[in-house]
Amino acid sequence: MINKDDVAKVKSQGFNKNKGENNFAGRVLTVNGRITADQLSYIAEAAKLYGDGNVAFTSRMAVEVQGIPFEHIEDFKNHVAQAGLKTGGGGTKVRPIACCKGTSCQFGQIDTFGLAEKAHYRFFEGYNSVKLANKFKIAIGGCPSSCAKVETNDLGVTGQTIPKFDPSLCKGCDSCGMEAACGTKAISFVEGVLTHDPDKCVHCGRCLTKCHHNIPWERTTGYKITLGGRWGKKMMIGRPMKTILTSEEAVLDVIENAILLYKEQAQGKERLAQVIERLGFDQVETILLSNGPFNRKDEILSKK
């Protein structure tokens, strides 16, 4: 007979009880949604040997094998471990990092796979033993299309290409490819002069490849950070920080400061959005950019 303690124990290992059954769905972790073909074959074998043969995919890019009897959970874990795979992903801690395919997508402005992999090892694995007030979700998107739904995560990262136009370089084409490509109407012509409205620009970078004369317009690669998003029963859209970061190192530092701030300040079962509401968004942004929490990392992590 499976008791509540058994269910809770295996849930912390990535096995959720199936609805109305005594079987479990086991979540196999990936690093930013990628596994090798050989690893996938091990999962397929495990699904046939120990599950019901069905495989699903979670919103946080884990591979879920369904229909695993309780007595075969250890067998399942040992089988996928042969391919270097682990199960898990639940609990009141940093959850698996989600990201889009921005590295290979034609619209991606940043290396989403590379950044998500660094975040996976530094935060999902590095903070795996750190108990938080609630879950902490991180998502990374390659462009403002937000296929990874970064704004509905506690912390989201969106790739940016920030253009800098010199109207004197414009050839004044009758039909401008950049103007036609801009979905937010941030680019227009006023009396034959190229005009860029930064308030309308979402930094998607698409316009820069559409100039008929291939003018090498200046640009900066950036990272927009959104804070306080969540989905579920109380959905909230994250709010963007005013500062656009310009390096992966700065992004990773802000993420770590956010986790530490959340660890220190969260009350009860608050999510990051509620902490921000109490402290004030501007103050939180200042704290995250100051590196203050990181300088007190040992002190914060010692908090029970």
NORWOHU-V714845 format. One record per residue. RES is the residue in three letters. OMEGA is omega in whole degrees, -180 to 180 (* if undefined). Layout:
BEGIN
((RES;OMEGA) (RES;OMEGA))
END
This chain:
BEGIN
((MET;180) (ILE;179) (ASN;-177) (LYS;179) (ASP;178) (ASP;-180) (VAL;-179) (ALA;-178) (LYS;-177) (VAL;176) (LYS;179) (SER;179) (GLN;177) (GLY;-179) (PHE;-180) (ASN;-179) (LYS;177) (ASN;-178) (LYS;174) (GLY;-178) (GLU;174) (ASN;176) (ASN;-175) (PHE;173) (ALA;-178) (GLY;-177) (ARG;178) (VAL;-175) (LEU;172) (THR;172) (VAL;-176) (ASN;173) (GLY;-177) (ARG;170) (ILE;180) (THR;177) (ALA;178) (ASP;178) (GLN;179) (LEU;179) (SER;177) (TYR;178) (ILE;179) (ALA;178) (GLU;-180) (ALA;179) (ALA;179) (LYS;-176) (LEU;-171) (TYR;178) (GLY;180) (ASP;177) (GLY;-179) (ASN;178) (VAL;179) (ALA;-179) (PHE;-177) (THR;180) (SER;179) (ARG;167) (MET;171) (ALA;177) (VAL;-173) (GLU;176) (VAL;-173) (GLN;173) (GLY;180) (ILE;176) (PRO;-177) (PHE;-176) (GLU;180) (HIS;-179) (ILE;-180) (GLU;177) (ASP;179) (PHE;180) (LYS;-179) (ASN;-179) (HIS;-179) (VAL;178) (ALA;177) (GLN;178) (ALA;180) (GLY;-177) (LEU;180) (LYS;172) (THR;179) (GLY;175) (GLY;-179) (GLY;174) (GLY;-179) (THR;-178) (LYS;177) (VAL;-178) (ARG;179) (PRO;-178) (ILE;177) (ALA;176) (CYS;176) (CYS;-178) (LYS;-174) (GLY;180) (THR;-178) (SER;-179) (CYS;-179) (GLN;-179) (PHE;-178) (GLY;-179) (GLN;-179) (ILE;177) (ASP;-176) (THR;180) (PHE;-178) (GLY;-180) (LEU;-180) (ALA;178) (GLU;177) (LYS;179) (ALA;179) (HIS;-176) (TYR;-177) (ARG;-173) (PHE;180) (PHE;179) (GLU;-177) (GLY;-180) (TYR;-174) (ASN;-179) (SER;-178) (VAL;179) (LYS;180) (LEU;179) (ALA;-179) (ASN;177) (LYS;177) (PHE;-174) (LYS;-180) (ILE;176) (ALA;-177) (ILE;-180) (GLY;-176) (GLY;-178) (CYS;-178) (PRO;176) (SER;172) (SER;176) (CYS;179) (ALA;179) (LYS;-174) (VAL;-176) (GLU;178) (THR;175) (ASN;178) (ASP;175) (LEU;179) (GLY;177) (VAL;180) (THR;178) (GLY;-177) (GLN;166) (THR;-174) (ILE;-176) (PRO;173) (LYS;-173) (PHE;172) (ASP;-176) (PRO;-178) (SER;179) (LEU;-176) (CYS;180) (LYS;176) (GLY;-179) (CYS;177) (ASP;179) (SER;-175) (CYS;178) (GLY;-180) (MET;179) (GLU;-179) (ALA;-177) (ALA;-175) (CYS;-177) (GLY;-179) (THR;179) (LYS;178) (ALA;179) (ILE;178) (SER;177) (PHE;176) (VAL;-178) (GLU;176) (GLY;-179) (VAL;178) (LEU;180) (THR;180) (HIS;180) (ASP;-177) (PRO;180) (ASP;178) (LYS;-176) (CYS;177) (VAL;175) (HIS;179) (CYS;177) (GLY;-174) (ARG;-176) (CYS;-170) (LEU;178) (THR;-173) (LYS;179) (CYS;-178) (HIS;-178) (HIS;177) (ASN;178) (ILE;-178) (PRO;-180) (TRP;177) (GLU;-180) (ARG;176) (THR;174) (THR;-177) (GLY;-179) (TYR;177) (LYS;179) (ILE;173) (THR;-175) (LEU;170) (GLY;177) (GLY;175) (ARG;172) (TRP;-178) (GLY;-175) (LYS;180) (LYS;-174) (MET;177) (MET;175) (ILE;-179) (GLY;-179) (ARG;-178) (PRO;170) (MET;180) (LYS;-176) (THR;173) (ILE;-179) (LEU;-174) (THR;176) (SER;177) (GLU;-179) (GLU;179) (ALA;178) (VAL;-179) (LEU;178) (ASP;179) (VAL;178) (ILE;-179) (GLU;177) (ASN;180) (ALA;178) (ILE;-179) (LEU;177) (LEU;179) (TYR;178) (LYS;-176) (GLU;-168) (GLN;-175) (ALA;179) (GLN;-179) (GLY;180) (LYS;-179) (GLU;168) (ARG;-178) (LEU;-179) (ALA;-179) (GLN;175) (VAL;179) (ILE;-180) (GLU;180) (ARG;-174) (LEU;-176) (GLY;-174) (PHE;-178) (ASP;180) (GLN;179) (VAL;178) (GLU;179) (THR;180) (ILE;-177) (LEU;180) (LEU;-176) (SER;-177) (ASN;-179) (GLY;180) (PRO;-179) (PHE;180) (ASN;178) (ARG;-174) (LYS;-177) (ASP;179) (GLU;-179) (ILE;-177) (LEU;177) (SER;180) (LYS;-180) (LYS;*))
END
